[in-house]
Amino acid sequence: MKDIPAHLTASPDADLLKRLLGGRSTCRAYRADEVPLAVIEDMVDIARRTPSWCNTQPWQVLVTSGASTEAFRQALMARALSHTETDSDIPFPDAYRDVYAERRREAGFKLYEALGIARGDKERYAQQSLENFRMFGAPHVAILTTRADLGPYAAVDCGGFISAFLLAAQAHGVATAPQAALARHARFIREYFAIGDDRHMVCGISFGYADTEHPVNSFRTSRASLNEVLRIV
C-alpha cells in the first residue's frame, strides 16, 4: 500500500476508524459482567444510522440479558446437540473452495493452536464447535432479523448494520462475536423468541467484556492484501 501524500493526509476520523477496525477481533471467551443497558442502547443507536437501499432499514434486533441469556443458552445447546442439521432462513454455502477454503482453514488452525488442540483431534474440534451454541459464555446475544419479503439486498443492508454494531461495541470497549452458526437453527430461534415468519434470521452477535486471560482470545486472523481485493480501471 502506498503512503498517502502529505497534502492528502488521512483525517483523524479515518485514523480512528482504522484503529477501531484494526483493534477488534472475534471474542470467544467472556467475563460474566453484563454490559450496562445505556451502552447497549447506544451501540444500537449508532448502528441504526447504517444506510440501506431505499431507506428500508430492514433490520430488527432482539438482545438478551441476565436470566434470559442463560435460559436461551441452555435451550440452544440442547437444540444443537439433538439436531445437527442446518435449518437456516438464508442458505449456507454448499462448500468453501479455492482461497476461501484456505482462509477458513487458516482461521480454524490458528484457533485450535491457541487452545492447544492437535490437528486431526476431531473430538476436540466438535467440543469447540459447540462453544458457538454456548455463545462462548457471553452475557448477551443480539439476534438480527430482516424482512423476509425484501430479498437478498435487505440481508446485504443488514451486513452494514452488523459492521456498524461491531464498531460501536469496539468504541465502547465491548467485545463481540458475530455468529452465522446460530442461524443454523434459525427457525428454532425465531420460535423461541416469538419472531414471526415474516422475518428471516441473519445471524447472532454474542457480546460482553472479553476474558483477556483466556488463550482463545490471543490469536488473530489474517487479511487479504489490498492488491487482492482492489482493482482500479
Disulfide bonds with the S-S distance in Angstrom:
none
